[in-house]
Amino acid sequence: GLPSRPKKAAHDHRIETYYDYFRLKSKGGVTTGTVEKSINHDNETNNRKGTGVINDPAQSSEDTLPPEVPLPVNATWRIVILMDHREFGCANNFLQMVEKRIDKYFGGKFSEITTLPSADYLYVARLISDTTGEVVDERVLDMVIERKNVIDVCSCLITDSKKFRPLSFFDAQMYKLQNCGVSQKLFLMEGDEDKNKNFFSGAKSEMEKERRLKRVKTLRIQLENGEFEGVDIICTRSREHTVKFLIQQLEHFLHSFNPKRPPTKTREQLKNYIDKQMKAPTLHEYLRLRKIPGIGDVKAMKVIMDPNLHWDKSFISPSSSKKAKSTLNDRATFWKPIPKRNNNSTTTKIF
C-alpha cells in the first residue's frame, strides 16, 4: 500500500524511512540493529543552550523529512497528548482535571493518561477510523517533556535512584531523557522558588534554606547553559501556566501536522529503544565501577574511555560534574502565554 519511490543504488542498505524498512524486510535484509538505527536516524538534537527557541518538530531537514504517503481513506489523523500517570501524583486528581480541560478546549478526545517509557508528556499522531472510532495507527511526534516543580527538583537531586545506584534519582531520570531517541527534549521547571510558600517546609535552619535555593537555581543555570546535552529548559510560574504551555504545543502540532508526511516512529519502537539504552553494557559497567569505594565519576569515565577496552566511546556520563554555579540573586526567566493564533497563522516557532 506504499507509493513508489526512486530506487536506491544496489549497494545502499541504509534504512532512512519505513519505505526502506519494508523494502529490506521483503528481502530478509532487516536486522534488529538495522531497525533500531532507523528509529533514530539523524535524531540528534541541536543544543540551543537555553536560548528558549526550539526548532519546529514538524519542519525537518530534507534528509529526515518523512516520505509522502497517500491520504488515509475513511480515517483521520488526530494529535493527542499522552500524560504519564505518575506525573503530579494522584492525590488531588490533577491529571484528570488537565485531561478534561484539554478535551473541552479542543472539543474532543485529545489527551490520555497512560504509562510512558520516559518523561511526563509525549505528543502522538493517531489515525482514527471514521466508522468505528478505533485507533488504527499511532506515530510519535518529535517532542517529550519532563516536568518538575521546584520542590520536586530540590528533593530528587538528593534522593538515590533505586534501580540505577549509585546515581541520584534525578541523574538517572535525566540520563533516560537524554537517551530517549526523541530530538526535542524539554525540561519544564514549574514555580518560583523565591515565592513558593511551601519551598522551605521542614527546613531546620537558614543554611538549609539557602542550600535548597542554590540547588534549584544551579540546576536551572546548568540547563540554560546546555550542560545536559540535548535538553532545553522552559520555566513556568504555576500549574496554570504549565497547562497553557501544554495546550499551546498541542495547538502548534494541530496546525503544522502534515497528513501526507506522518512520523515514522511508533510508541513500541520508542519503548524498545529506551529499554535498550537503559540496559546498555557500557552504562552498567559505569555503574559497577562507581560502586567500588574510591572510584568516582572521573575514574570511572577514564576506564570507559580506555582505548584498549571495548566500551562505547560515545557514552556520556550521567553524573559528570557541571560547571555552572548559582548565586541567591539568580532569577528564572518565565515563559509567557501568547495570544491564541488564528487559523491562517504561518508561525513555525513553538514558543
Helices and strands as residue ranges (DSSP letters): H 18-26, H 32-39, E 75-84, H 94-106, E 111-114, E 121-129, E 135-149, H 150-156, H 169-178, E 185-190, H 206-224, E 231-236, H 239-256, H 267-278, H 281-290, H 297-304
